[in-house]
Amino acid sequence: MTTHRPEVTMTTQETVRASGHTIEVSRPEKVLFPDDGITKADLVAYYRTVARPMLPHLRDRPLMLERHPDGIDGEGFFQKEIPDHFPDWIHRAELPKEGGTVTHVLCDDTATLLYLADQGCVTPHRWLSKADRPDHPDRLVFDLDPPAEDFAPVRDAARSLHGLLDELELPSLPMTTGSRGVHVVVPLDRRASFDEVRAFARDLAEVLAARHPDRLTTAPRKQARRGRLYLDAQRNAYAQTAVAPYAVRARPGAPVAAPLSWDDLDDPELDARRWTLTDVDGLLKENPWADAPRGRSLTAAARRLAEL
């Protein structure tokens, strides 16, 4: 497979046009991934290249920005509140939090995605709900967190989870996180509240862990896991986030969160960091989520789960 860094056409060395806006890319030569020589210009170019398949997974969703303006070896930070200096054309959503509100970025177009990259946002993390109904998620996420770097337990756990979801007649989509594990995403119809979704996810994880007590656990404390893979359902709550599909991770090599088909899990070369910023051609060769299933109700699935 031929790999290369995506190229971006700039009207000058420091500007890029997208979605009717001009983004000034400050210090495009700034190295963000020191071990790999990957610069801010490379990050901007990557996000422009993946914008078409990525934006449907970001549009209308509040974001938490993981920013590394001094590179991934510098001091990074997570940001929920949109900074005052962000341009007016970037969409926003003011949402309640305990004791007040937070105004989040909405990444609804390519220009916003590139602007965020220029601001050192290496990784956008998205809400599981949209801004118009923030209490009602349209995504349920299981995070399969392995006890070590070995990817085999993740592969096995994902298959087991897929099987149980099929029993409940819930379609699901796998994605490598670009970090250590896999996210399994279930599209929802937005009828259930976060409390209902989280309770369902917790119960499902308990059933799966009971089926495979030697391999899987729902224990949040690492000391209690005893080498078993953690079925994490805790992200399914108001204002919690999950890494966005196609997002770059702040790790050496610039791995990305890559949508998969279930057949992809049979690839012996697959691991959580299989795809990187420099593999963009291979990453975009197919879009496994192009025909993603419509969101389903949890009502019937919860009834089937109770019977189990």
Buried (B, 14 or more C-beta within 10 A) or exposed (E): EEEEBBEBEBEEEBEBBBBEBEBEBEEBEBBBBEEBEBBBBBBBBBBBBBBEBBBEBBBBBBBBBBBBBEBBBEEBEEBBBBEEEBEEEBBBBEBEEEEEEBBBBBBBBBBBBBBBBBBBBBBBBBBBBBBEEBEBBBBBBBBBBBBEEEBEBBBBBBEBBBEBBEEBEBBBBBBBBBBBBBBBBBBBEBBBBBEBBBBBBBBBBBBBBEEBEEBBBBEEEEEEBEEBBBBBBBBBBBBBBBBBBBBBBBBBBBBBBBBBEBEBBEEEEBBBBBBBBBBBEBBBEEBBBEEBEEBBEBEEBBEEBEEE
